[in-house]
Amino acid sequence: METGLRSTQTRETRRRIILFPLPFQGHINPMLQLANILHTQGFKITIIHTEYNAPTHSNYPHFTFNSISDRFHEIEHQLPTIPAPDPGHFLNYLNRSCVDPFTDCLTGLLAESNKGSIACLITDAGFYFTQAVADTLKLPRMVLRTGSLSCTTAYGVLPIFSKSKNSCFNLTTEDLDYEATVPEYPLLKVKDVMKMTINPKSYGDFLTNMLKQMKSSSGIIWNTFKELEQPALKTICRDFPCPSFTIGPLNKYFSSSSSSLIEQDKTILTWLDTQAPKSVIYVSFGSAAQITKSEFQEVAHGLVNIGLPFLWVVRPRVVRGSEWLESLPERFQKEVGDRGHIVKWCPQQDVLAHPATGCFWTHNGWNSTLESICEGVPMVCSPCFTDQPINARYVSDVWKIGVLLEDGFERKGIQMALRRVMMDKEGEEMRERISCLKKKVNLSLKKGGSSHQSLKSLIDYISLL
Ligand code: UDP
């Protein structure tokens, strides 16, 4: 997309920005999109990345890459074996294992560059350890926060992470009222928060460090747009001393296809071409969430019973303990025929933009949520962990552009939710609301729009660092 902003830097005066993404799909995509945007604004780009989930260098011949050792292989085998998600464990590990290699790499890059030629470092907000490194090396550090503004404000007050004494979360699991609202953040129910992690201690430590070092940074770049999250933006501007730049949705500038870690099956677009407008249910639970065998089977039954065409992304090992489709119900393929297609990974943005796509059954990762909004596709929400339950509440209860599966994966509930979005008047109203948001996205990116203005301010700001 044309940003409409003109670079003031000449070939000789171009300064360099060093970026450091967290090595997960939902973090790599927006960071590389940001890198491309900054490149179009005249900056030279260096990416420091971990060996784990390294981006494909050949897709970015205009960038310089530096790989660092992360020792992630020492714990990688735990990813599928941990029975429930403990994201803090992996994130805190990376924040320890990368300290020395990252410091050495950055020190080397600074040593071989001319004074002042590196404008700043931009790291994922989740790499909280980098603030101390940047301070020591006297390099300004900005952060890219790949999650929503609203979820960041929620993290700041949720008692499960802030060790508050009178918190309802201090009860034993049997005594918890899962349907009760959380007093500190009434939009959320206790069950939403319980879903975020099985280990509030490790995740709470991660979030506390992340928020603290975001506040110490030179500025925060948000993958969102002002019109979507105005109240949360107000809170952030009040509570965070550094400037905030809401320049998103980043996927509107550059597609995430070139940073995909898994090969995207593009053949599916030909099948979509044969389907009626808004008739297909697109199902995907992103790059990290896992479901159990019985949940997988409920999804399959729900899709059989609804009787509508569907495209289902079943990522290898998304089902705990299975390699791929082993647990599909016996008669599934026969009952579904050509009405349904299963692929390992797809070009999601193209699928959402396709006229045949009528609804997105999603885990509500922030990128997926934004991509759905950008294409005006209403959602059915099955959040699994981390920020997903918060995003799902906003989708269903605040923006009212989707239906949340309150009782998890259960075939009757699934069928009802899909019916509400695909066939009922209620679904039409959701489509109208999300189409309205889609228009707001497009306006915000046009000259004079909020994201366009914010990007201009960001470029001016970095130029003065
Ligand atoms: N994605 C994709 N193909 C797929 C499913 C997802 O390219 O079949 C992309 C999607 O477009 C998004 C990212 O993977 O940019 C997933 O990020 P998100 O924040 O939604 O979820 P996460 O994977 O981090 O849980």
Residues whose N, C-alpha, C, O or C-beta is under 5 A from the ligand:
A	BS01	UDP	Q25 G26 N29 S256 S260 S284 F285 G286 S287 A288 V313 W345 C346 P347 Q348 Q349 G365 W366 N367 S368 T369
